Amino acid sequence: MSSSRSNAGAGVLAFLTVAALLSPAVVSQTCKQLESIVTSSVETALRQEIALAAGLLRIYFHDCFPNGCDASVYLKGSGTEQAMGPNLTLQPRALQLVEDIRAKVHAACGATVSCADISALATRAAVVFSGGPTYDVPTGVLDGLAPAPESLVSVLPGPTTSSVSALKKVFGKKGLRDLADLVALSGAHTIGRAGCGFFRDRAAAGDAFGDRLAANCSRNPKLLQNLDVVTQDLFDNGYYKALVDDQGVFTSDMALVRDAGAAKIVRQFADSKDDFYEQFATSMAKLAAAPRPGGNVGEIRCSCFSRNPTNTKAIQTDVVDVAGDEGFTASA
C-alpha cells in the first residue's frame, strides 16, 4: 500500500472514531474502566485534600460559562483562559488532578476519552464524595481547539456582583433561565474557601456578619474563610441556612436573599436538602449542555494543558459534529 493510501486510511479511521465517540454509549464501551478510574482517583485525592472538591467545581463552572464545557480552561500558556483575570486563582492542584486522571484513563484505554469528559466526571465525583447528589454527565464531548475569548471569560459572574438581575442575565445566556438554576448553582458555595480580597466589599457592608469578617481579616490577612459557615467541606444545604441568617460571605451570595424571588427559593432549599439536591442535579445537567458556538468540534487531547501536535496519532477533527449540535445538546 502506498504512503498516501495509508495516510488516507488513517484519516478515515480517525473520522469514524470521532463520529462514534459523539455517542455517550460508545464512550462507555470504549473505556469500561472510565468511571471507576475517575471516581477512585478523585476519592483518593480528596481524602488527602478536601479543598480539591471546591477547586474542581470552580474550574468546571469557569470552563462551561464562557464557551461551553470544552476543557478550554485547562490550556496553559500566553493568551489562554488561565492567564485571564477571573481564572488567575483557579486551583493548580485541581487542574493537575484532572490531567493526572487523563493520563491514567489513556494508559488504560488509549486516547479515547477527552479532558472535557474527565473534568465533568471528576467534578461529579467530587460533589458525591463531599455528600452531594449524583447527576447525569454527558460524555462524548470533544476538547476545544482554542481558548475562549477574553470578552466571554470576563463576564463570568464574580463575588462582588450585587444584583440578581445582573446574575440572571449572565446565567440566561447559557440556557440557565430559571431563577432556580441560579440559586441552586450558587449552592456550590456550600464547599470551598476564599481569601479576604474576594469579600472585602462584603466585610465593609456594616452589618454584624460583615464586621466579623472584617475583624477576622484584620487579625489574619491571609485568612481563608469558609464560604459555608454552617457545615464547612460538606456538600449540603448549610449555605442556604447561613444566607437566611444573613451570613453570606460574598456580596453575590447576599444578593440572593435581597431579591424577593430568589429569597423564596433560598428559604425552600434551607428547609429541604432534598429540594436543593434535586434542583442542583437538574441545573448541572443544563450547565453541561451550555451551547458551544461551533458545536461539538475539537480533539481528544494527549495533555489537557496543550493542543495536540499536528503530527499526533491521537484523534483530532475540525469536522462539524456528525450527530448535529442540537441532537448532542438534547441528549445531555
Secondary structure, DSSP 8 states (H G I E B T S, - for coil): --HHHHHHHHHHHHHHHHHHHTSHHHHHHHTTTHHHHHHHHHHHHHHH-THHHHHHHHHHHHHHHHH-SSSGGG--STTSGGGSGGGTTS-HHHHHHHHHHHHHHHHHH-S-S-HHHHHHHHHHHHHHHTT-----------B-SS---HHHHTTS--TT---HHHHHHHHHTTT--SHHHHHHHHGGGGS-EEEGGGSHHHHTS-SHHHHHHHHHHHH-TT-EEES-SSSTT--SSHHHHHHHTT--SSHHHHHHHSSHHHHHHHHHHHH-HHHHHHHHHHHHHHHHT---TT-S--B--SBTTB---TT--S-B--S--TT-HHHHHHH-
